[in-house]
Amino acid sequence: SRPHPSSLSLSLILSLSLVPWSLSLRTALLGRRPILCVFHPRPRPQQPRFCRNLHPRSCPDVAEETLTSDLSGLCVSAATRESAFVHAIASAGVAFAVTRSCAEGTSTICGCDSHHKGPPGDGWKWGGCSEDADFGVLVSREFADARENRPDARSAMNRHNNEAGRTTILDHMHLKCKCHGLSGSCEVKTCWWAQPDFRAIGDYLKDKYDSASEMVVEKHRESRGWVETLRAKYALFKPPTERDLVYYENSPNFCEPNPETGSFGTRDRTCNVTSHGIDGCDLLCCGRGHNTRTERRKEKCHCIFHWCCYVSCQECTRVYDVHTCK
Ligand SMILES: *[C@@H]1O[C@H](CO)[C@@H](O)[C@H](O)[C@H]1NC(C)=O
């Protein structure tokens, strides 16, 4: 029997609003198996739309029997930029979750990074628990890339995007420091390496999704047989680096719901009436038009700072126009 998701010590929910579709991903480690769930953005966000084993080509493993086995979704058969994003954020999510859980002492096989990387700086010394992202990345590489060893283009694409996702974690490590001393003075400062907010990883990979590189498939004859590799489609553009996402198939149209492509459609999506971009009502609603309703929201206002030290606020009601696609 499988553990209930709420009993998992190691899980994280990432909420990303992606256009033209929005999704939440949940990566969790069930024993040694990472699971990826895609949630329907509405009307019941708590309910995963489908879950699957992280290995995209071998997706019979569904986390919970109660979920629909609608597996042909985003993460997915086609080699699109959405697929590239899902691979990158899923492999980053596994690396992140493993690293965090090691630092929290959840596992006996890993812990803090005792090497701390480099001498202490001026006025501070190493202390606390540095998160060992190298270990998390290693575990993620083993999980996510284990079955990506075919000589075909799709395997090459998945390996590349998985690695791009993991690299994001390493690139965003930062020093966190804490002051010690009498009554809030900073006589002694200790610092440690910490992972970024996962939100920052999501935002960064979302930018990479927007600027993903289109590739073409090339076939080579090697001693082990035919091998497919990827080459940038447009010689005029800067070739992708190891941090860029790559894809070689065009995205389907996400305007209408389509279980085959994993599209939820854009009906009821909130759109921006003044934007000419992909979040604007014209493009996002695919020409179907939009509805407008007013929403009253309570907000803090007229805040006053009192010496010393607290802030008092009043509550104001503001009226907003909310636009949603027809
Ligand atoms: C809507 O789009 C405009 C123009 O792009 C932008 O300035 C504004 O911040 C957007 N509003 C929201 C709520 O995203």
PDBQT file of the ligand as one rigid body, heavy atoms in Angstrom, charges set to zero:
ROOT
HETATM    1  C1  LIG A 401      -1.798  44.370 -17.113  1.00  0.00    +0.000 C 
HETATM    2  O1  LIG A 401      -1.009  44.743 -18.215  1.00  0.00    +0.000 OA
HETATM    3  C2  LIG A 401      -0.423  46.028 -18.102  1.00  0.00    +0.000 C 
HETATM    4  C3  LIG A 401       0.249  46.343 -19.432  1.00  0.00    +0.000 C 
HETATM    5  O2  LIG A 401       1.074  45.285 -19.840  1.00  0.00    +0.000 OA
HETATM    6  C4  LIG A 401       0.522  46.041 -16.913  1.00  0.00    +0.000 C 
HETATM    7  O3  LIG A 401       1.107  47.308 -16.763  1.00  0.00    +0.000 OA
HETATM    8  C5  LIG A 401      -0.236  45.674 -15.648  1.00  0.00    +0.000 C 
HETATM    9  O4  LIG A 401       0.651  45.568 -14.549  1.00  0.00    +0.000 OA
HETATM   10  C6  LIG A 401      -0.979  44.342 -15.832  1.00  0.00    +0.000 C 
HETATM   11  N1  LIG A 401      -1.814  44.105 -14.674  1.00  0.00    +0.000 N 
HETATM   12  C7  LIG A 401      -1.780  42.971 -13.973  1.00  0.00    +0.000 C 
HETATM   13  C8  LIG A 401      -2.718  42.869 -12.848  1.00  0.00    +0.000 C 
HETATM   14  O5  LIG A 401      -1.005  42.075 -14.253  1.00  0.00    +0.000 OA
ENDROOT
TORSDOF 0
